[in-house]
Amino acid sequence: MRRILGATALTVVLALTACGSGGDTDEGGAGDTPDDRGVPSIVFTGDSVMRELSAGIIEALGRQAEATYVGMPVVGGNADAVAEWEQRMADDPPDLVVVQVGVWEVKAAPHVAYGLVGYGDSLDGFLDVVTPHADVLWLGHPALQDPAADEVLDQLVGEWEALPEVHPEVAYLDAGSAVEGDGGAFQTLWPLADGGQALVRQIDGVHLCADGVVLEGRAVLAVLAERYGFRVTDEWESGPWREDPAVFEDPEYCPAGLGDPLLG
């Protein structure tokens, strides 16, 4: 069964919430870092699916964090990204970098040195630049509709899950499973308790619809809240990010008549 968070990975995620550069928060203001520098700084990075996901999460965090999104469609073998992140970490390193990549990484991975066999090593350039200064939370990408692409994604997931063994500052969270079917299967519609179905994926077979952002965002926010003591209500789930054309560039790919509302 694919993309199921194993005991080892779960332990690493829980360890991330308890220790690391951010550390435990006291009972003072939510999100305070141990040295009282103020709210934690979090950078969400990845492709357009991460842009969608991070929009909801950033709104949920509000002023409890300095949270931003930085585009990076490909990590493995991306020398330009390594150079950009080296400069970023020198100028203003965040406390945490949250990574999610998917379809473009799937396309690029077979072309790194030694192909898919060498994919894990191809991430070292990025992680060797980031992890001396910040912790990393690597998110599993939800299944892709294209079977051939999804087969490659499965292999990448295995490499992401193993990252904490080589890079102790990295944790893996199987966030993508929040919108997957049984056994990690791709699904456009997600079953609701009342028998309805919420539209969670765009009909292009890749991107998230707003309700998909909510489901995956809840999983990520749970980890961030435990780590930093964030207090998050459900108000963000119906926030203005849902209608932002800069977030959802092709709203017609989430047809209004397809599926039932996730939120009451």
Wavefront OBJ file of the C-alpha trace (Angstrom):
o trace
v 0.000 0.000 0.000
v 1.517 3.270 -1.130
v 1.984 6.617 0.533
v 1.009 5.439 3.979
v 2.978 7.190 6.704
v 4.985 4.475 8.416
v 5.997 4.360 12.052
v 9.495 5.640 11.340
v 8.274 8.623 9.325
v 5.604 9.398 11.915
v 8.215 9.416 14.649
v 10.275 11.882 12.649
v 7.285 14.168 12.119
v 6.494 14.140 15.827
v 10.142 14.841 16.597
v 10.006 17.847 14.282
v 7.066 19.252 16.189
v 8.914 18.878 19.492
v 12.415 20.058 18.673
v 14.610 21.715 16.082
v 15.364 25.305 15.259
v 11.894 26.424 16.348
v 11.691 24.333 19.512
v 8.848 24.246 22.005
v 6.775 27.335 22.605
v 6.011 28.574 26.076
v 2.551 29.513 27.271
v 3.017 33.059 26.028
v 2.057 34.251 22.567
v 1.382 31.557 20.005
v 4.257 31.028 17.596
v 6.969 32.574 19.787
v 10.393 31.068 19.164
v 12.570 30.084 22.164
v 14.867 33.082 21.875
v 11.956 35.541 21.734
v 12.774 36.701 18.220
v 9.060 36.941 17.531
v 6.889 34.824 15.295
v 8.519 31.971 13.351
v 9.411 32.432 9.715
v 8.092 29.742 7.364
v 8.728 29.472 3.632
v 6.457 27.239 1.573
v 8.108 26.216 -1.684
v 7.248 24.040 -4.626
v 5.161 24.026 -7.771
v 1.686 25.385 -8.530
v 0.001 22.749 -6.354
v 2.045 24.040 -3.421
v 1.013 27.577 -4.365
v -2.613 26.492 -4.011
v -2.003 24.651 -0.753
v 0.111 27.380 0.825
v -2.485 30.072 0.087
v -4.950 28.509 2.498
v -2.340 27.664 5.110
v -0.815 31.139 5.077
v -4.250 32.667 5.615
v -4.892 30.228 8.469
v -1.659 31.229 10.207
v -2.315 34.954 9.907
v 0.028 37.010 12.073
v 1.200 34.004 14.042
v 3.951 33.442 11.463
v 5.898 35.239 8.777
v 4.791 32.865 6.051
v 5.514 33.201 2.340
v 5.406 31.114 -0.820
v 8.436 30.766 -3.108
v 8.038 29.028 -6.455
v 10.324 26.057 -7.162
v 8.780 23.546 -9.596
v 11.786 21.183 -9.501
v 14.238 20.327 -6.724
v 16.207 17.316 -7.960
v 19.220 18.344 -10.016
v 18.114 21.993 -10.108
v 21.412 23.887 -9.821
v 19.724 27.265 -10.332
v 17.421 26.620 -7.374
v 20.388 25.646 -5.206
v 22.112 28.940 -6.014
v 18.945 30.913 -5.266
v 18.442 29.134 -1.950
v 22.081 29.600 -1.000
v 21.608 33.337 -1.353
v 18.260 33.248 0.437
v 19.691 31.364 3.394
v 22.610 33.770 3.612
v 20.349 36.840 3.514
v 17.392 35.834 5.691
v 17.107 32.175 6.669
v 13.637 31.062 7.806
v 12.959 28.752 10.734
v 11.213 26.186 8.557
v 11.025 25.364 4.848
v 8.012 23.343 3.746
v 8.467 21.590 0.391
v 5.982 19.974 -1.959
v 6.740 19.152 -5.580
v 4.917 16.875 -7.958
v 4.327 16.663 -11.680
v 7.362 18.700 -12.783
v 9.567 16.751 -10.391
v 8.191 13.544 -11.901
v 9.206 14.782 -15.350
v 12.663 15.885 -14.244
v 13.622 12.991 -11.956
v 14.509 10.439 -14.661
v 17.020 12.908 -16.114
v 19.188 13.494 -13.033
v 22.541 11.737 -12.788
v 21.937 7.953 -12.819
v 18.225 8.531 -13.390
v 15.687 7.493 -10.785
v 18.376 5.429 -9.008
v 20.252 8.643 -8.283
v 17.229 10.815 -7.538
v 17.701 10.815 -3.759
v 21.276 12.022 -4.141
v 20.100 14.770 -6.484
v 18.267 16.421 -3.563
v 21.449 16.821 -1.523
v 22.446 20.106 -3.152
v 19.251 21.811 -2.022
v 19.184 20.206 1.420
v 22.878 20.819 2.104
v 22.243 24.534 1.572
v 19.010 24.758 3.574
v 19.386 22.384 6.533
v 22.356 24.069 8.242
v 20.043 27.051 8.848
v 16.466 25.737 8.874
v 14.389 22.641 9.428
v 12.581 21.137 6.453
v 9.143 19.566 6.314
v 8.774 17.607 3.078
v 5.188 16.931 2.041
v 4.108 13.951 0.009
v 2.298 14.984 -3.173
v -1.173 13.542 -3.795
v -1.543 10.849 -6.446
v -1.619 11.832 -10.113
v -4.326 10.711 -12.510
v -1.866 9.637 -15.216
v -0.803 6.059 -14.314
v 2.689 6.393 -15.827
v 3.382 9.643 -13.965
v 1.926 8.233 -10.765
v 4.249 5.213 -10.988
v 7.233 7.560 -11.015
v 5.689 9.579 -8.196
v 5.531 6.401 -6.113
v 9.283 6.012 -6.484
v 9.884 9.618 -5.514
v 7.696 9.205 -2.434
v 9.953 6.387 -1.285
v 12.966 8.692 -1.603
v 11.222 11.518 0.277
v 10.234 9.203 3.094
v 13.896 8.158 3.458
v 15.285 11.716 3.605
v 15.266 11.931 7.444
v 17.667 8.990 7.588
v 20.324 11.061 5.809
v 19.231 14.565 6.822
v 18.072 14.629 10.474
v 16.725 18.153 10.035
v 14.190 16.879 7.508
v 10.817 15.369 8.360
v 8.330 13.795 5.987
v 4.561 14.183 6.163
v 2.226 12.191 3.941
v -0.020 15.202 3.393
v -1.146 14.113 -0.055
v -3.030 11.144 1.342
v -5.627 13.585 2.716
v -7.184 13.736 -0.763
v -6.461 10.198 -1.949
v -8.685 7.156 -2.166
v -8.072 3.668 -0.806
v -4.489 2.521 -1.264
v -3.383 5.985 -2.321
v -5.527 6.074 -5.454
v -6.200 9.266 -7.387
v -9.706 10.596 -6.950
v -11.394 13.779 -8.112
v -14.284 13.493 -5.656
v -13.815 12.827 -1.936
v -16.628 11.036 -0.048
v -18.429 12.988 2.677
v -20.000 11.557 5.810
v -23.481 12.545 4.615
v -23.077 10.549 1.421
v -22.099 13.475 -0.784
v -18.804 13.981 -2.589
v -16.568 17.036 -2.389
v -14.544 18.155 -5.407
v -10.941 18.006 -4.207
v -8.896 17.783 -7.430
v -9.079 19.763 -10.631
v -10.243 17.928 -13.723
v -6.739 18.260 -15.186
v -5.748 15.375 -12.902
v -2.994 17.361 -11.171
v -4.081 20.439 -9.237
v -6.147 20.969 -6.115
v -9.573 22.538 -5.867
v -10.330 24.683 -2.820
v -11.831 21.786 -0.843
v -8.701 19.764 -1.560
v -6.625 22.601 -0.109
v -8.766 22.449 3.023
v -8.278 18.708 3.496
v -4.543 18.713 2.850
v -4.107 22.004 4.692
v -5.659 20.575 7.837
v -2.988 17.864 7.917
v -0.147 20.352 7.534
v -1.598 22.822 10.024
v -1.901 20.083 12.643
v 1.867 19.533 12.493
v 2.668 23.248 12.469
v 0.295 23.918 15.362
v 1.912 21.236 17.485
v 5.381 22.494 16.655
v 4.832 26.201 17.243
v 1.738 26.349 19.419
v -0.321 28.014 16.694
v -3.999 28.500 17.453
v -5.945 27.898 14.269
v -9.726 28.092 13.908
v -11.670 26.876 10.898
v -12.407 30.408 9.630
v -9.598 30.175 7.079
v -11.343 27.328 5.300
v -13.923 29.674 3.781
v -11.522 32.612 3.343
v -10.980 34.816 0.275
v -8.083 32.652 -0.955
v -10.736 30.307 -2.376
v -11.645 32.874 -5.058
v -8.165 34.288 -5.701
v -7.311 34.056 -9.428
v -3.623 34.229 -8.551
v -4.071 30.957 -6.640
v -6.502 29.114 -8.903
v -5.526 30.212 -12.401
v -8.088 27.985 -14.153
v -11.273 28.072 -12.056
v -13.146 26.257 -14.803
v -11.134 23.165 -13.852
v -13.124 23.080 -10.600
v -16.659 23.138 -12.086
v -19.180 24.562 -9.648
v -21.750 21.881 -10.444
v -19.393 18.982 -9.851
v -19.402 17.704 -6.283
v -20.974 18.890 -3.042
v -19.681 21.594 -0.662
v -17.194 20.316 1.903
v -18.099 23.140 4.282
v -21.575 23.621 5.725
l 1 2 3 4 5 6 7 8 9 10 11 12 13 14 15 16 17 18 19 20 21 22 23 24 25 26 27 28 29 30 31 32 33 34 35 36 37 38 39 40 41 42 43 44 45 46 47 48 49 50 51 52 53 54 55 56 57 58 59 60 61 62 63 64 65 66 67 68 69 70 71 72 73 74 75 76 77 78 79 80 81 82 83 84 85 86 87 88 89 90 91 92 93 94 95 96 97 98 99 100 101 102 103 104 105 106 107 108 109 110 111 112 113 114 115 116 117 118 119 120 121 122 123 124 125 126 127 128 129 130 131 132 133 134 135 136 137 138 139 140 141 142 143 144 145 146 147 148 149 150 151 152 153 154 155 156 157 158 159 160 161 162 163 164 165 166 167 168 169 170 171 172 173 174 175 176 177 178 179 180 181 182 183 184 185 186 187 188 189 190 191 192 193 194 195 196 197 198 199 200 201 202 203 204 205 206 207 208 209 210 211 212 213 214 215 216 217 218 219 220 221 222 223 224 225 226 227 228 229 230 231 232 233 234 235 236 237 238 239 240 241 242 243 244 245 246 247 248 249 250 251 252 253 254 255 256 257 258 259 260 261 262 263 264
